[in-house]
Amino acid sequence: MTSKYAVIIPDIEFWKNLVPCQIGCPIHTDAGRYVQLIARQEYEEAYLTARSPNPFASVCGRVCAAPCEDVCRRGKIDAPVSIRALKRFVTDKYGVESVEPDTQDALFEHATEPGNKWAWHLPIQVESRKNIVKNKKVAVIGSGPSGLSCAHDLALMGYQVTVFEATNVAGGMLRHGIPEYRLSRTLIDKEIEKIRFLGVEIRYNTPLDEKFGIAQLKKEAFESIFISIGTQRGRDLNIEGSNLDGVVKAIDYLLNINNGYRVNLGKKVLVIGGGFVAFDAARSALRAGPEPSDIHSAVDAARVAMRGGASQVHIASLESFAEMPVLRSAQGREEFEEAKREGVVFHPQRGPKRFVGQEGKVKGVEFIGVKRTYDDNGRFNPEYDPGHTEFFEADSIILAIGQHADLSFIKPADGIELTPSQFIKIDKENLTTTAPGIFAGGDVAFGPRNIIDAVANGKRAALSIDEFLRGKKPEIYYNLSIEKIPTRRFTRPEDYEQHERLAPPTIDIQRRTGISEVESTYTEEQALQQAERCLACHIQTIYDAEKCVMCNRCVDICPEYCLKLVPLAELEIDQTTKAKLLEQYDINLLQPASAMIKDDETCIRCGLCAVRCPTDAMTMEVFYYEQKEAV
């Protein structure tokens, strides 16, 4: 029996999912749209599209894990569009990096007024609520990307927001955890200034502790609280020798390095872990600079002179390369390649059995082999190989095996429950805790995660806080707008389907010292060509059965073979939908009937089918959707 074609009758969810980069982004940034605007050199509109849903767009242009690229449809053909690097290009060209402060302030002030381009791009929940007069106070605990994103959106809605920061600077792990060679501190400062410009107050050197906690915030008349303190304590490895001098936690090491303190690691450094923190620690160790006594050869001296760091840096992980967390994202794969270029050596599928020391100082680690890290259900459940052991000598060992939060400020009377893993227990849909009016998000609720996920948590928390203080949850719907492109005017850039992905430019290995930023921005020519690689998933091929004469020309000309005319009987379709089709098109089952089917996964939006169609039955139309709030 011949198998039938599985088909879907399009609805709004279908059209939304045809733009996977927007769906894949935790805050649903319309990445495809700003990429397409860059290709048309409409940089201001591209910047507003990238910036409006994301108060840290410039930061994400440098260090986002880019989940949008992981689902980019171009990646199923050859390689995904360089969405993150293009965001950096447009934020550098028209954003906070390139515009003078006075000009930028004027732009931002104008942009937040109703009726302008910025307001048009704002998430509809913020736009529809921000003109409501409010005198309510909200406290945000922690000034990382989650806390500041929450403060940003609440301020736009009109709330009085105060951010409580434990240190003397804002930014959380953006500043204390990510090395400066990846993320400029000046850039962080400029993004934070835009949030303060909205009226957000930041109280520095004000940690929550046993004396100043949730109860004291309520006494100050804060009617809602968002906890986003992050996870700034490294996890211990409970094996023999873990307390030896020279065994340090990655987060402690990065906190010291990023705050200007010198850490002597010696000449041979081993990092244990397979995530971004492990790579940040390893690449920072290359730049840290050993003591003169640690230089024992001409090779050591040459490497130190070139980079100023340890002469050997190694990364050992439980995971194989196929399982390694950093290699699960496009950004991580580029980070991996840069680490290799800088000389980091990898040792996958090694599990630390014990640390070996002499006179209280670590001298190395005894490893055991790892058969696999995750079980058949995808859960972390390492399976070891006792038959494979080895000793690895090292002057210092950096543990990048996870982090946790300091929640000692939470008291029983606060009513905030914790999970067995010692994170704050929340409802993952709205970020509510077990205490009314108190919300939590970011690492303190979910564990260490990507920056864009933290931003998404902050924005979700802002909406939940607004719903709590208003006492109602609004009804949300989607509005789909469609623009038909005249067939004779439809064009795509020349050879767009043949352009190869170009990794962002980087500086020479010899210049990678100290805080010198490794990655740089595309030139305009490079950015335009990379933007042209976008398959324009917003543009859909629309088929009008009433005009079709079944000449099959569209099928013949399709370069990707994604169109096909087939007998109706060959479709796998439920009876209800089939009945609607028969009624809609007045089909007589006693006579032959055909259907046009299309594989949207492989379509490159070349438009040849529409150009070839003699009856205008095939057209190219642009689909955008907006989130609306019912009034």
Buried (B, 14 or more C-beta within 10 A) or exposed (E): EEEEBEBEEEEEEEBBBBBBBBBBBBBBBBBBBBBBBBBEEBBEBBBBBBBBBBBBBBBBBBBBBBBBBBBBBBBEBEBBBBBBBBBBBBBBBBBBBEBEEEEBBEBBEEBBEEEEBBBBBBBBBBBBBBEEEBEBBBBBBBBBBBBBBBBBBBBBBBBBBBBBBBBEBBBBBBBBBBBBBBBBBEBBBBBBBBBBBBEBEBEEEBBBEEEEBBEEBBEEEBBBBBBBBBBBBBBBBEEEBBEBEBBBBBBBBBBBBBEEEEBBBBBBBBBBBBBBBBBBBBBBBBBBBBEEEBBEEEEBEEBBEBBBBBBBBBBBBBBBEEBBBBBBBBBBBBBBEBBEEBBBEBBBBBBBBBBBBEEEEBBBBBBBBBEBBBEEEEEEEBEBEEEBEEEBEBBBBBBBBBBBBBBEBBEEEBEBEBEEEEBBBBEEEBBBBBBEBBBBBBBBBBBBBBBBBBBBBBBBBBBBBBBBBBEEEBEEEEEEEEEEBEBEEBEBBEEBBEBEBBEBEBBEEEEBBEBEBBBEBBEEEBBBBBBBBBBBBBBBBBBEBEEBEEBEBBBEBBEBEBBBBBEBEBBEBEEEEBEEBBEEEEBEEEEEBBBBBBEBEBBBBBBBBBBBBEEEBBBBBBBBBBBBBEE
